[in-house]
Amino acid sequence: MPRSVNHVASKARRKKILKLTRGYFGARKNVWTVAKNTWEKGLTYAFRDRKNNKRNFRALWIQRINAAARLEGMSYSKLMGALHKAGIEINRKVLADLAMNHPEAFKAIVAKAKAA
């Protein structure tokens, strides 16, 4: 009795991954095993870099807050401690945005933190 092979499903599965690897260089786009390995490795990079992206943005926000705080005569760590003590709950993303785009508002926040 002949072996039953579901070519429709297996071909569709391969086509799906080969479609996802369009635009890759050389054999990575059209050789099934190479394309599959490259695509899977890409998924691990994507997972890793979603975490790294958060880390990089936090570092950027801290640098911006530190630069703005030093213009006000305070270091980053002193500012964050003063904000905590004053009970001002504002995250680093918003603080960095204020420091870059609304310096007057940032100055007001720093003054309030210094007063506490």
Backbone torsions as a table, in degrees:
resi	resn	phi	psi	omega
1	MET	NA	134.9	-178.3
2	PRO	-69.5	152.6	-179.5
3	ARG	-73.8	136.5	179.4
4	SER	-91.9	120.3	-179.1
5	VAL	-126.6	129.8	-179.4
6	ASN	-89.3	83.4	-176.9
7	HIS	-67.0	-29.8	-177.5
8	VAL	-62.3	-49.3	-177.3
9	ALA	-68.8	-43.5	-177.3
10	SER	-67.6	-38.0	178.1
11	LYS	-67.2	-39.4	179.1
12	ALA	-63.7	-40.3	179.3
13	ARG	-62.9	-43.8	179.2
14	ARG	-66.2	-42.8	-179.7
15	LYS	-61.4	-37.0	-178.8
16	LYS	-62.0	-45.6	-179.1
17	ILE	-72.9	-37.7	177.7
18	LEU	-64.9	-31.3	176.2
19	LYS	-68.4	-37.2	179.4
20	LEU	-69.3	-24.4	-178.1
21	THR	-96.6	10.6	175.8
22	ARG	-59.7	136.6	-179.7
23	GLY	95.7	-9.6	176.1
24	TYR	-74.8	163.7	-175.1
25	PHE	-88.8	138.2	171.8
26	GLY	61.6	-137.2	-176.0
27	ALA	-66.9	-15.0	-178.6
28	ARG	-63.1	-19.7	-177.5
29	LYS	-99.0	-20.3	-172.5
30	ASN	-132.5	-8.0	176.1
31	VAL	-97.7	120.2	-169.4
32	TRP	-50.7	-54.0	-173.9
33	THR	-66.6	-41.9	-179.7
34	VAL	-65.4	-44.8	-179.6
35	ALA	-61.8	-42.6	-179.0
36	LYS	-63.8	-45.3	179.6
37	ASN	-62.8	-43.5	-179.5
38	THR	-63.2	-43.6	-179.2
39	TRP	-63.6	-44.5	179.1
40	GLU	-63.5	-41.5	178.7
41	LYS	-63.9	-37.7	177.7
42	GLY	-61.2	-36.5	177.7
43	LEU	-64.5	-39.2	178.8
44	THR	-68.2	-38.5	177.0
45	TYR	-62.7	-42.1	-178.4
46	ALA	-62.5	-42.8	179.6
47	PHE	-62.7	-47.7	-179.2
48	ARG	-61.6	-44.6	-172.8
49	ASP	-77.0	-19.6	171.5
50	ARG	-64.4	-37.1	176.7
51	LYS	-70.2	-44.5	-178.7
52	ASN	-63.3	-34.0	-179.6
53	ASN	-61.7	-42.9	177.8
54	LYS	-61.8	-43.1	179.9
55	ARG	-62.7	-44.5	-178.1
56	ASN	-65.8	-40.4	-179.8
57	PHE	-67.6	-40.1	178.0
58	ARG	-60.8	-42.2	178.6
59	ALA	-62.7	-40.6	178.5
60	LEU	-63.2	-44.7	179.2
61	TRP	-61.0	-42.2	-179.2
62	ILE	-63.3	-42.0	178.8
63	GLN	-62.2	-41.8	-179.4
64	ARG	-67.1	-42.6	179.2
65	ILE	-64.4	-42.6	-179.5
66	ASN	-60.9	-45.3	-179.5
67	ALA	-61.8	-44.2	-179.1
68	ALA	-69.5	-37.6	-179.0
69	ALA	-67.0	-37.3	180.0
70	ARG	-67.3	-29.7	174.2
71	LEU	-65.9	-25.2	178.5
72	GLU	-94.1	6.4	177.5
73	GLY	80.3	29.4	-179.5
74	MET	-137.7	150.9	173.6
75	SER	-89.3	168.0	179.9
76	TYR	-59.8	-48.3	-174.7
77	SER	-66.7	-38.6	177.2
78	LYS	-64.2	-41.0	179.4
79	LEU	-62.8	-47.0	-178.2
80	MET	-64.7	-37.8	176.5
81	GLY	-64.5	-42.2	-179.9
82	ALA	-66.7	-39.1	178.1
83	LEU	-62.3	-42.7	179.9
84	HIS	-63.7	-43.8	-179.5
85	LYS	-65.1	-36.7	-179.5
86	ALA	-77.4	-9.3	180.0
87	GLY	77.2	22.7	178.4
88	ILE	-90.4	108.1	-178.9
89	GLU	-97.6	96.0	179.2
90	ILE	-135.9	131.9	-174.6
91	ASN	-81.0	166.4	-174.0
92	ARG	-65.3	-33.4	179.9
93	LYS	-61.6	-48.0	-178.7
94	VAL	-68.9	-41.3	178.3
95	LEU	-59.4	-44.2	179.9
96	ALA	-64.3	-39.1	178.3
97	ASP	-64.7	-42.3	177.2
98	LEU	-63.5	-41.9	-179.7
99	ALA	-61.8	-37.6	-178.0
100	MET	-80.6	-48.0	-167.4
101	ASN	-103.8	-21.6	-178.1
102	HIS	-136.1	72.6	-174.8
103	PRO	-61.1	-30.6	-180.0
104	GLU	-65.1	-42.9	178.3
105	ALA	-63.9	-39.9	178.7
106	PHE	-63.3	-42.5	178.2
107	LYS	-60.0	-40.7	179.4
108	ALA	-63.2	-40.9	179.0
109	ILE	-65.1	-43.2	179.0
110	VAL	-62.9	-42.2	179.5
111	ALA	-62.3	-41.8	179.0
112	LYS	-65.2	-38.1	179.4
113	ALA	-69.0	-39.3	178.7
114	LYS	-64.8	-37.3	-177.9
115	ALA	-66.6	-30.2	-177.2
116	ALA	-79.4	NA	NA
